[in-house]
Amino acid sequence: MFRRIVGAATGFLLAASAALAITPAAEAAVWQPKAPPLTTPWTSQVSPTNALPDYPRPQLVRSEWQNLNGVWEFSGASSINTPPVGQTLPEGVLVPYPIESGLSGIQRHEDYMFYRRTFTVPSTWSGRRVLLNFGAVTWETRVWVNGTQVGTHTGGYDAFTFDITGALRSGDNEIIVGAYSPVDGSRFPIGKQRRNPSGIWYTASSGIWQTVWLEPVAANHVTRLDTVPDVPGGVLDLVVQGSAGQQVRAEVLAGGTVVGTASGTVGAHIRVPVPNAHLWSPSDPYLYDLRVTMGTDTVTGYFGMRSLGKAVVGGVLRPLLNGKFVFQLGTLDQGFWPDGNYTAPTDEALRFDLERQKALGFNMVRKHIKVEPARWYYWADKLGLMVWQDMPAVDAVADPPAASHANFESELQRVVNQLKGITSIVQWVPFNEGWGEYDNARIVDLVRSIDPSRLINHDSGSNCCISDPSPTNDDVIDDHAYQMSDGTRLPDATKIAVLGEYGGLGRRVTGSEWSPGNGFAYGDLYPDENSLTTRYETITSQVARFVQTRGLSASVYTEPYDVENEVNGFYTYDRRVLKMTASRVLAVNQRVLAAAAGTDVSRGELVSLRVTTPGYTNRYLRHQNGLARTDVDSGDLLKQDATFWVRPGLASSSCVSFESRNFPGRYLHNVSLRIQNDPSDGTAAFAADATFCPRSGWGATSLESYSNPGSFIRHYNEAVYLAKQGGANPWDTATSFAQDTTWAVTVPLWRSGADLTRDQAVSFRVTTPGFTDRYLRHRDSLARTDVITSSSDTVSKQDATFVVRAGLADPSCYSLESRNFPGSYLRHQNFRVHLSANENTDLFRRDATFCAQPGTGGVRLASINELGTNVRHYAEEVWVASNSGAHTYDNPTSYAQDVSWAVSSPWAP
């Protein structure tokens, strides 16, 4: 028969002997699948004859192998000290599905367990060593062949191999696997597995959960291929692990043709030429094949040529892929299945998750608190998805017992060594939110000593729950902000800034719930596809803003699919229902990537344009007496002069025009190659001169003139011009021109688009038709609306009067101080608006700061830290809410009306 090995870039079609057929276990073992709470489209495709039949190790492929997946005998036990040699075990389990899963046929937890089956070694393997390979088993494993113990292993996430040659006999051979998996106990990494799952903790996956297989090898053979692409050098840096002292020959193939060869010794760095390298990237995931020969042992694999690093680009420290900043737009992929727990039912299912994420516009996946089978990484490489690889945590939230440190570090080292040849992995994440965290700086050094080629994110969500001081030797500032607070930290001179988790928006779908009616979300629950998609668009649009405004280099949305009781997914847990509108998700994701590339500037937003030329990155484009220039941020007038509304281009809606914030109707435009700010005269010529098209610049945005193609807005000696590259000016070089014509589109220096008079008492009247006699007030500390008239009592009038103050968190916005309780301010907390005394904390200051924006018949009061939300009234109550339709009464018209307030004379001057 023939079996396709899809483990290399182009695939290898290999002839296999009849001995490669799966050998059935003893007849006494009967497998009966259990009914999981949910099935997937692939559940029914699983059977004893096709339990993950694909070659399991695409990075180290051999032509002959025997798959041992299928039905094994099974029994729980009181220990794994005494193997049941020669005994028939009472149950049938389908390997490699963990025993808690429905597909295993067991669907219960055991601390101790035994597996048993028989197999026959093909006669054609005579004279060679026979290796028994395990993809992964949790947690302690002991293996006996024909009553002889052939090896032990601890660790639930790394592959391991035993040489069983000496224990084999002719004919049938018996194999017994003992596994110990106590799960909880803070002793070793388990990720999100729990014996009693609830909330964010999920059903355990004990015992064998990845493929088991045999292969014959020569006495001298290869055990691992460590590949590091050296793009500047035009070579693959290859280290062949295997029998010591042996010579090896390596060949790089492109499309079946050998393009580079080199020879060397096991353990040494072999530089294999890769001429005119075709680089790997998410947009072009090109892979080379690799063939390595040691004597009679030949293995094949694959790799991608790509470089990683970090550098200041456009004035901001950024991660680099192939020397360029590529925003890493990802999801929090947890790798759980309702039918197979840790194990996808089929390889098609494994691929599906990654294909669907790529189709939604993502270019990265954060593999969260789990290590996947090797084929998952192959599909990430093949499909073009960058990967952040988490290390599974121990179950202690705080620093675990010291006894667990050795287990954690041992397994961490093995995982990094096992995965460091994966092209798609761009970042290591040793800890998450402080779970089991300790000795951060030393752990970073440990990982870097194994793999210095990738960035290290010491603790994703270190703003959330970090228990150990943030080290100085890692590469990433990683915050978790589920509703997109702009309090996330900025990059610094040595660390890039990323949003390691955000979103968590929920929707329950009847018929596709693990626990019907009980699913929870990190954010709000939404009733339908449209409302959920709208909120996703809102918060992800803020990600697009943050790329330039806050130097954000990556984001991770929670999550691609629901997991057990969590309903945060794009897809339901059974992968049957896409809960958002795919085209709209794709569109907003593409806008994020376009913002990072500099080709998109958000219309309808207030922005400032910051210089990116090194040494001048504290300067902003502004207008002064009509002329555009650059100045250092100072004072309210400059902030307003350096703030612009981004409008659809006056001459072309595919481009943009910049309207003055403090002189409405005036636009930046070109007059004899000088940029200035003038009122539109309504002519086509003015419209053309005031229209600029965003282009990809030096790590940010270049603005090409619509009326003078090839000319860009450029600064020099404070003045701002239209200029073309070409050395017309003696100071011009290609580098300086690129830097001087690139502008970072930042958070506006003046964040309010509508004006309120500071230190003036005002009242805010409802503008919603039918309710215009109601006013914003506080009562019993809660904000609400009530009818206030001249005949209302004095307390009600005072409660409906506020003194406008400069924003506590940003003086270009506003805070509203109570007229009758000086020192108390309106603030939001858990989205409800109420009156509270100033706590003098950063969180309070942000919660009590609102940026005034034009509204429908009044002003909107936009929250500064729950981005995309405005102060909104409904049924007398007052909240901060987004235009997302989370509530059944929401629609765009009612929302616009309910968030607009008419600023009136105060009821209590």
N, C-alpha and C positions, 0 to 999 in steps of 0.2 A: 504494500500500500504506500501511499504518499502522504506526507504531512507537511503543511506549510508552516515554516518557522518565521513568524513576523517579528523577529527580534533584532533585525538590522534595518538600516535605512531603506534599502530596496527590497529586503526580504530574501530568504534563501529557500529554494525548493529542494528538499532533501529526500533522498530515497531512504526508507527505513525497512528493516526486516520485520518479519511477522512477530518477532519477539518484542516489538515495541507496543503491541496491543496491551491494553490494561488487563491484568490478571485478576479474575474475580476472587473475592475473599471466600472464606469457608461458607458452605451452604447454610450453616446454622444462623449466620448473621442476616437478619431481615431488616431492611430499612423501610420505614413508613414515615413520610414527611409529616410534621405537625403543622397545624394551621396557624400562621403568625397573625397578629392583629391586623396587618396589612400585607397584601401581596404587591409585587411589582409586575410590569409587563414580561419579565423574564423568569418569574418564579416557576411557571409551568414548564419551562424549557429544561429545567434541571432534572437529571436522572442519574442513576448509578453508572451509566455508560458514558456520560459526558460531563462529569463534574470537573469543570475547569480543565479541559484537555489541552489547552495551548501551552507551548513551551514557556516555562515560567521565568527564564532568566535571559532577557534579550541582550544583555551586555557581555555574556560569556556563553555562546551557543556551541554545542557539540551535536554532531549529526546523529549519534545513537543515544537513546535514552528510554527509560521505561517509567511511565506515569503510574504512581501508586494511589492516586485519588480514586475514590469509589467507596464501596461499602466495606467497613471494617467491623469487627466485633467490638463491643464496648461494655464497660462496667465502671460504676463508681467504686471507690475503695477507701480504706481508712488510712492508707499510706501508700507510697510507691516504692517501698523497700523490698517487697517480695513479688516478683513478676509472676503472673499466672501461666507459666510455661506449660504448653501442651493442653491447656484447658480451654474449653469453648466458653466464650463470654456470652451473657444472656441477651444483649441488645445489639441492634445494628445502627451504626452511625455513618453518615455520609461525610467522608473527608473530602475537602478541607473546611467544612463549615463549622464554626465554633458551637459548642454543645448547647449554649443557651438559645441558639437560633432555631427557627422552625425548619429550615432546610436540613439541619443536622439529623432530624428525627428524634432528638433527645429533648430539647427545649426545657432544660433545667440546669441549674448550676451544681457543680461538684467541686469541692476543694481538691480532691485526689481522684485520679481516673486512670484507667488502662485502656489502650487500644490494642487490637490484635488482628493480624491477617497473615496470609501466606503469599508467597510469590516464587516464581521460577526464574533463574538467571539464564539468559539465552546462551546456547553452546558457543555462539560466535564471539562471545566475550571472553572466552577462555584465554588465560595467559595475561590478562590485564587486571588492574585494580578496579574494584567496584566501590563506588561512592554512593552513600545514602544522603540525600540532600533534603533539608527542611527550609521552606520559605520563612516560617515563623511559627512558634508554639509558645503559649503563655503558661507559666512563667519558668518553672524548673522542668527540665526534660531529662528522662533517662531512657536509654534504648537498649534492648536486648535482641540479638539475632541468634536463633537456635539455642537459646538459654545462656548465651554469652553476652555480658554487658559490653557494648561497643562504644559507649560514650555518654557524657552528661553535658548539659548546657543550661545556663540561666540567662534570662532575658526574653521579653515577649515581642520584640520588634525587629530583631536582626536575624538574618539567615545563618545557618550553620550546616556543617557537613561532617559525616563520620566515614572513615574507611572501614568497610565491613568485610573485606576480602577474607581475612583469616577465620571468620565465623561462618562462612558459607559452606554448603554441602550440595551435592548433585540432587536434582529433583526439587521437591517443594522445600521452601525455607520459611521459617516462622519469624515474624517480626512483632515485637511488643514495644509499645511506647507508653511510658508512664509520665503523666503530667501533673504538676502541683500548681494550682492557681487560686490562692486564697483571696485575690483581688485587693480588698481594703486592708489597711494595716500600716501604711506609711513606710513600707520596707523597700519598694522598688517602683519603677515607673509603670503607671497603668493608664495615664491619660484621663479620659472622662468616663471610664468604666466604673460601675459601682454594683455592689451586691443588691442594694435596695435603691434602684434608680428613681430619681424624681428631679423636677426642675431642669437644671442644665447638666445633670448627671444621667448617664444612659446605661442600658443593659450591658452586662459584661460579655466578653468574648473569650471563653476559656478553652484551653487545649489547643489542638491543631487548628490553625485558621489560615494557613497558606499551603500551597501545593507541596506534596511529598513525592520525590522521584529518585530513580537510580540512573547512574551513567557509568560506562566503562572508561577508564583512562589508562594511559601508559604509566609506568613507574615514575618517570619524570614528566610532570604535567603542569599546566598553568592553573592558578587558583583565583587570580583577580587581575583585571586590567585597570590601572589608574591612569586616566587620561586628563591632561590639562592643555587646552588649546593655547598656543602662543601666537596670537594674531600678528603682532609687530614682527616677530621672528619668522613668520610664514611656516611654522612647524607645529606638529603635535608633540607635546612633551609626554612621553609614554613611559610608565614604570610597570613592568610585567612582574607580578607576584607569582611565585611557584617554587618548584624544586630548586634549591640553592645551587649556584654555580653554573647553571645551564645557560647555553647560548640560545637566543631566540631571534627570529626574523619577523619584522612587522611590515605589513603592506596596507596602504591607504587606497581605497577604491572609490571612484565617483562614477555612478552609472554602470558599474561592472568593470570599469577600466582602472588598472593600477596607475595611480598618479604619483605615488611616493613610496619608497622603501628604505628601511634602515635595519641594522642588526645591533645586538648588544647582549648584555648579561642580565639575568634575573636580578631585580632589585635596583638596577642602575637606571638613570634617566636616558632614554633613547629618543633622539630628536628625529622625528620622521617628517620629511618635507611635505608640505601641502601647498603647492605652487598656486598663485592667483586664487587664494582661498575664497570660496563662496561662503559668506558669513551667515550664521544662524541668527534669526530674530523672530519675534512673534508674527511679523508680517511676511516673513520668508523663512520658514523653519527647515532649512536645508540640512540634511544629515549625510555624512560620509560613512561608508562601511570600513571596517577594520578587520584584518585577518592576521593572526599571530600564530607562528609555528614554533614548537619546541620539539625537536626530534620527530616522533611520529604523532605527537599531539597537536592538533590544529583546532583553534577556536576562532569564532567570529564575533564581532560586536559592531558598535557604531559610535559616532561622536559628532558634535557640532562645533564648528569653528566660531567662537565668539569671545569677546573680551569684556571684563567687568572692572569696575572701579568707581571712584568718586572724584569730583573736581568742581571748582567754582565755575559755573556757567551762567552768564547773564547776571553776575553779582551774587549768585546764590549757590551754596554747596548742593550738588545734585549727584544721584547715582548715574553711572554711565553704562551703556550697553554699546559695544563696538565704538567707543569714543564719543557717543552722543547721549544726551539726556532723553530717555524714554520714560514717560510717566507710567508707573506700575499700577494699573487699575485692576483690582482683584476682588476675590470673594473669600469668605471664611469657610473652607471646605473641610468638613469633619469626618467624612468617610464612613458613614453608618448607613445600613440598609435594613428595612423592616423585616426582610425574610432571611438575610444572612448575617445581620449584625455588623461585624468588622469586615465581612467577606462579601464582595459583590457576587450576585448569583451567576453571572456569566461575564466573559471578557467584553462582550458587546455592551453590557450594562456599565462596566468600568469605564469604557470609552465614552459612553453616552453623557455621563456627568461633565466631562471635560469638553466634549463637542458642544453641548448646550451652552456652557459658560462662554466659550469662544464665540458662538453665534449671537450672544447677547452683547458682544462688544468688549468683553474683558480680555486682557492680555496677561493676566497673572492670577495665580491661585495661592492662597496661604493654606498649606496643609496643616490643619490645626490639631495639635496635641496627639498626633498619630503618625505612624510611618506606614506607607502603603506597600503592597506587593510591587515587585520590579516592573511589572507590565503597566502599572499606573504611570510610572515615571516615563516609560517608553512612549505612552500616548501623549503625555505632556510635551515631551521632546518632539514627537512627530507632528502634533497639531499646532505647536507654537504657543505654549503658555509658560511664562516664567513662574517659578515656584519659590515661595518662602517655606522652608522646612522647619517646623516646630519640633522640639524634643518633647515626647510625652512626659508629663509631670508625675511625681508621686502624689498620693491622694491627700497629703497635708496641705492646707492652704498656707499656713505659716511655714517657717523653716522646719523641715521634718527631722526626725531623730537622726543623730549623727550616723547611726548604723546604716541608714539608707544612702548616705552620700557615696559610699564606695560602689553600691549597685548602680546608682544614677550615673556616675562618671564612667564606669566601665561600659555601660550600655551606650552612653552618649558617644564615646570614642568609637565603638564598633559601628554605630549608625552612621556617623560622619565618614568613616573609612569606607563603609559599604556604598554610600550615596555620592561620594565626592566626584565620581566620574559622570554624574548625570548633568547633561548640558543645561537643562531648564532651571536647575536650582541656582538662584542668584543670592540667597540670603539664608543664614542660619539663625534660628530663634531658640536659644537654650531655655528661656523661662517665659511664662505668660502671667501677667498680672500678679507677680509675686508668689505664684503657687509653688511651694516647695523650694523657694529661692534661697540661695546662700552663696557666699564667696563670689559675688558677681565678677569682679575683675579677674580672679583666678580662672573661673570657668571660661571667660572670654579668651584668655591666654591659652587655655587648653584647646579650645576649638581652633584657634588661629594656628596653633602649632601643628595641627593635622591638616588644615586647609587654609593657607593664607590668601587664596585667590578670591574669596567671596566676602561680602559685607557681613558683619555680625551684629545682630539686634539683641542685646543682652536680655531685655525683658519687655515684651510687647505689652503696652498698656502700663508703662511705668508711672504715668500720671495717676493711675487708678489706685493701685494697691501695693506699691513697692515697699518692701520691708528692709531692704539693704540699700545703702547709699548708691546712687547711680555711678557706675564706674566711668573713668575717663578714657578707657582703652577700647571702647566699642565704637560703632560707626553710625548709630541710629538713635534719634529721639522719636519715640513711638508713643502716641497718645491714643486713648480710646474715648470717643465722644459720640454717643449714639444718636443724638439729635443735632449734631454739627455745631456745638458751641465754638465760638471763635476765640475761646480761651486756650485752645491748643497751642503748644509751644512752637517757637520758630526754630529753624536750623541755626547752627552756630558754625564756627570756623572748622570744626572737625567732624560734625555729625549732621547727616541729612535729617529732615523732618518728615514723618509719615503718620498717617491716620490708620492705626493698626486694626481698628474695628469701628464701624459706624452703622447706623441704620436700624436693623432689627425690627423692621416694620412687619406687622402680622396680619394674617387673614386666615380664618378657618374655612375649610371647604368640606362640606358634608359628604361623607362617603370615602374621604381620603385622610381621615384623622386617626392617629395612633390611639388617642384617648378622646373619643368624641365629646365635643363641648368643653373640654378642659385645656385645650392648647393655649399657651401663653406666648407673648412676644416681649422683646426688650423695649420696643416702642409701643405706639398705639396699635390697637386692632382696627382694621378697616373692613367695611361690609361688602365691598365688591371690587372687581378688577380695576375699574376706572379710578376710584378713590385711592386705592393702594398705589397705582401707577403714578397718579398725580403727586402724591407725597414723595415717592421715590424721585420723581423729576425735581421736586423742590429741593430736597436735601442734596441730591447729587449735583445740581446746579451750583450749590455752595462749594462743593468739592472743586468744580471748575474754577470758581473765583479764587479759591485758596491756593491754586497752583502758583499763581503769580503774586497774589496779595499777601500770602503768608509763607511763601517758599515751600509749599507742600510738594512732595515728590512721589507719594504713593497713597493709595487708599484701599481699604479692605471692607467690602460690604458684608454684613451678616444677614443672610447666608444664601447659598445656592439652592438649598432644599430644606424643608422642615426636617427636624430630627426628634423623634419620639414626641415629647410634650411641647416642644418648641414649634411655633408656626410662623417663623421668620423667613421662610424660603421664597425664592422665585417659583420653585416647584413644590408641590406637596411631597410628603415623605415617600409616597409610593411612586413618585416620578410620573404620575399620570396627568396632572393638571398644572399648567403654567398659570400662576396666579396674577401676573401682570401682563400688560400688552407688550409683546416682544418688540415691535417696531419702535415704540416710544422709549423703552429701556435702551435699545440700541442707539437711538438718536441722541439721548442725553449722555450716554457713555462716550459716544463719538465726539460730543462737544467738549467733554473733559480732556480727551486726548488732543483735540484741536487747540484747546486753550494752552495746553502744555507745549504744543508745537508752535504756538504763536499765530496760528491761522484763524483763530476765532476770538472775538472780543464781544462779551455779552451785551446785547442791545437792551436798552431800558434801564441800565444800571448806572449808578454814580461811580466814577473811577478817578484815580490819579495816575499819571504816567511818570514812572521813576527812571532815571538814567541808569544804565547798566555798565557804563564804561568804568573799568577798575580805577579806584581813586576818587570817583565822583558819584558813587551810588547813594549819597545822601541828598542828591539834587532832584528836583521835580520840574516838569514842564508846567509853566504858568503863563498867564497873560498879565501885562503891566502897561497901562496906558495904551492898550490896544495891541502892542507887540508881544509875541511869544518869546520867552526866554527860559532859562533854568535857574532855580534858586534853591537854597537850603531851606527846609521846612522851618518857619518861624512865624508865629502870630496868626490870629484868626483871619485877617485879610488875605494873607498869602495862602492859607489853607483853602479858602473859598476860591481864590483865583486859580488854584492848582487842581480844582475839582471840576469834572465835566460829566454831563450826561452823554452816554453813548446812544446815538440815534441811528436808525437805518439811514444809509447814505442818501443825501439829498439828490444825488444824480443816479445812484444805483443801489437798490435795496440789498444787494449781495455784499456791499461794502458798508462803511460806517461814516458818520459825521459826529463831531464833538461840539456839543452845545455848552456854553458857559453855565456853570451852576449859579453864579450870582448876577449874571446878566442874561436872562432868558431871551432867546431869539438871536443871540450872537454866537457865531461859530468860528472855530479855527479854520483858516483857509489860506491859500497861497496868493500872495501879491508880489509879482516880480521876484519869485523864488524866496521871499521872506514870509514866514508864517506869522499871522496876526489874527486878532479876534475882532470881528466886525459883525454888525447886524446883516442878516440876509436881505438882499435887495430883490429877491424873487426871480432873478434871471437864471437862465440855464448855465451861463458862464460862472456865476457865483456858486451854484450848486455843484458844478464839476470841480471847481477849485477847493470846495469845502468837503469833498468826498475822498476818503482814503481806504485802501484795501489792505486788511491785515495779511501779512506774509510771515513765514517762518524766519525768525531772526537768530541772533546769537544767544540762544537759550530762552528767548522770549519773543516779543512781537515787533516786527518792522512794519511801517505804515507807508505803503506805496501810493503816490499821488494818482488819482483817477484821471486828472486832466494832463498829467505829465508822466506817462508810463516810464518806469525805470528810474524815477526820482523818488527819494524817500525823505521823510522828516528826519533831520539830523541836527544835532547840537554841536556848537563849537564856540568856546570863549563866551559862554552864557547865552549867546544868540541862537535862534532856531531857524533853520533854512529848509528848503528843498534842495537835495543834492543827488548827483549821480556819481557812482564809483568810476574812477578812471584817471585819478591823479591830477585833476584840474587844479586842485589846491596843493601847495607844496607839502602840507602836513599829512596828506592822504596816503594810507597804505590799505591793503585789503583788510587787514585785521582791525585797524583803527576805524575804518569806515563801517565795518560790520558792528563793532561795539557802539559807535556813536549814533547809529541809526536803529538801535534796538532799545525798546522801552518795555519795562516791566509794568503790566497793568495791575495796579495795586488797589487795596481797600482805599476809598477816597479819604483824603486828608480831612475833608469836611463831610461827615457822614449823613447829615440831614439834608434832604432835598426840599424841605419846606421849613419856613422860619417860625419860631416862637420867640417872644420877647423875654429874655432872661429877667429874673427877679420881679416879674409881674404876676399879679394874681389873676387867674382866669378860671372859667368853668368850661366843661366839655359837654356839648349837647349831642344827643343821638341824631343821626341824619336819616335813619331808616324810615321810609314812608309809613305813616300810621303811628310812629313812636317819637315824633320830634318834640314832644313836650317832656321827654325824659333826659336826665343828666347823669353823668358819671359821678359817683359819690362813694364814700366808705361808710359802713354801718356795722358795728360790732367787729371792726377790723377788716371785714371782707369788702371788696369792691363790688358794686352792683349799680344798677340804674333805677332811678325813681323819678316820678313826676315831681318837678319843683316849679312852684309858681311864686308870685309876689306874696301870696298869702301863706306860704309854707313857714314852718317854725324856724327859729334862728339856728338851731342845731343842724337841721337838714340843709339849710343854706350854707352853713360853714363846712359841713361834710362834703358839699358839692363844689367847694372852692379849693384850688391848689395854686401854690406858688411855683412858677417855672424856674428851675435852677439849671445851671450847667450840669451836664451829665456826670454823675459820680464816677463812671468808668471811662467816659470820653466826653470832653467839654464841647465837642461839635454836635453832641446829642443832648438829651434833656432828662432830668429827673423831676418828679412831681412831688413836692413837699406839701403835707397837709396844712391847710390854713389854721385849723384849730388844735393841731398837735404838732407844733414845731419840732423838727428833728426826726419826724416819721415820714416815710415815703411809700408811694405805691410801688410794689414789687410783685414779681410772679414767683411762685413756688409750686412745683408739680403742676404747672400750667395755670393754676388759679391765681388771680390777682387779688392782693390784699394790702392792708396798711401795716407797716412794721417799723419799729424804731431802727435807726441805722446801726447795724451790727459792726460796721467798719471792717468788713472782710471783702476780699476780692469778689467772692461769689455774690454777696449782697449788692455790691456796687454794680455788678453786671446785671443782676436781676432787676435792679431799680433804674436802669438806664434804657431809654427808648429814643430811637432816631425818628424825627418827624419827616414824613414823606407825603407827597401829594396824594389825596384820596378822592373819593367820589362825593363832592360837595363839602369837603373838609380836609382834615389831615389824618393820615395813618400814624399810629405810634408803633413802630417796629421794634421788637425785642432785639437787643444787641447780641445776646448769646444763645437764644433759641432761634437760630436763623430761619427765615421764611415764615415767622409767626408775627402776628400783630395783635394789639389789644382789641378784643372783640366782645360784644355783648350778645347774650341770648337768654331769653326768659328771665330777665332781671340780673342774671349772674354775669360776671366779667372774667374772661380768661385771656391767655395768649394762645392763638390758634392759627393754623395754617390753612390755606385754601386747598385742602386735600379731600374734602368730602368725607372725613372720618365720621361725621354725624349725618343722620338721615335728612336733616333739614338743610344741609349745605348745597348750594349751587353757586356758580361764579357771581351772579348778580347779588344774591342775598349776602354773600360773604363780603363783597366790595362795599355794600351799604353798611353792614354791621361793624366793619372796622374803620369806618370814617366818622370823624367827630368834628363838629363845628365849634371853633374856638370863640367863646362869647365873653362878654363882660362878666366879672365875678359876681356871684350871688352875695358874697360876704367880702367886700373890699378890705 
